[in-house]
């Protein structure tokens, strides 16, 4: 797998695929050319009843079957992917997908997998949560569940985590600062690294870290913007209550 780049051929065998209407028509046409469902089932060791179900119930089809019929990089007619069982599909994907260092860094440092195998992103900062959602949505229409407890908890599909969590990446410094850094005494402390304020020029999404960095730099314009954004957030919450 290319660094950060997720190709259709990289998707594991547990993934199932939905095809466009034209893709479905071509898929079943090619199976007919192969000699029909019975011959296709025997050649690829699938029960005929399973293949008939794919056709009659308009089901998601195992990716290995799609690759066998269309080729390993045949993603043009793919409209959605999903995992096993009743997992929710991801729609509007465009391959290859650049997963990005920032998302992978945030997953590595702030996502834990619960006893049911569900990935849970945790943060006490609403800015970080909003950014994590944006990064997920860069992949496609990803379903997620967000809970506001003592901290925010965001759960996203197990199969998506399995697909992307092992992609090689380079740590994104801004994401690390957002998720784990301390800003104090004119420095940024990230793990065992201590950075001077001028060593970081990137953008932060954590509301708390952004404010602390702006205060440490005496950036009055940035401070006013952050405070104005927070005031808008409070007014919106009061109007909704």
Secondary structure, 3 states (H helix, E strand, C coil): CCCCEECHHHCCCCCEEEECHHHHHHHHHHHHHHCCHHHHHHHHCCCHHHHHHHHHCCCCEEHHHHHHHHCCCCCCCEEEEECCCCCCCEECCCCCEECCHHHHHHHHHHEEECCCCCEEEEECCHHHHHHHHHHHHCCCECCEEEEECCCEEEEECHHHHHHHCCCCCCCCHHHHHHHHCEEECCEEEECCEEEEHHHCCCCCCCHHHHHHHHHHCCCHHHHHHHHHHHHHHHHHHHHHC
